[in-house]
Amino acid sequence: MNVAMIFAGGTGQRMHMGTVPKQFLRLYGKPIIVYTLEIFEKNPDVDAVVVACLKSWTGEMNRLVKEFDLEKVVSVVPGGST
């Protein structure tokens, strides 16, 4: 079984976007992280995906997984402090 681990725990401080981490910013109606996850979703060599993101954003990440029907995402876990 091939499991992809996606590290999406950045805060986007260098972008000075305020309270929304850059991976959750919308581009053409979709959060940037969703574009990344869709690539893994379509890859036949990837069986499952685990996403590590900011602890305070795990709920939003889980919501996006459902909204965009990302079936290979098996877990969303809180990332580390750095």
N, C-alpha and C positions, 0 to 999 in steps of 0.2 A: 504494500500500500504506500503510495506517495502522498505525503502531506506537505502542503505549502504553508509556511509561517510568514505572515505579513506583519511587519512592524510599522504600525501607524500611530505611534505614541507621541509624535512631535507636537509642539504647541504653536509653531509658526511665529515665534517672537520676532524674527528678522523681517517678517512681512508687515508688522505693525497693524494687524487687522482687528485688534481688540480681543474679544472673547471667543471668537470662533477659530479653532485650529484649521490650518490650511487644507488638510485632507478632507474637511467637511464643507469647505467652500463649494458653492455650486458653479458649474461651468456648463452652459447650455442645458440647464434644468436638472443636472445630476451632480451629486457630490463627487469630488475628484477621487475619493477612495473607491467609489462604486465602479468607475472606469477600470481601475486596477483589478478589482475583484472579478469583474466580468471577463477579463483576459484569462484568469485562472479557471473560472467557471467553464469556459469554452475549451480549455486544454484537455484533451483526452488522457494525457499522462498524469494529470493531477486528480487524485481521488477525493481529497478533503482539504479544507483550508481552515487555519486557525488565525485569528486576527488579534494582535495585541494593540490596545489603544489606551488613551488616557482613562484612568479609572472613572472620572466624572462624565465620560462620554461613552461608556460601554452600553448604556441604555439606548442612546441614539444610534450606535452602531448596530445593535440588535434590531432596532426598528427599521433601519435601512436594509438589513439582510432580508427581512420579511417583505418590505415594500418592493424591492427589486428582485425578489424571488431567487436569491443566491443560495441554491440548494447545497452546494459543496461546503459552505461555511458551517462547520460543525461546532465551533466555539469562538466566543469573544472573551478575551481575558484582559485584565488590567496590566498595563506595561509598568516598567520600573520607573524610578524617579529621574533617570537620565538616559 
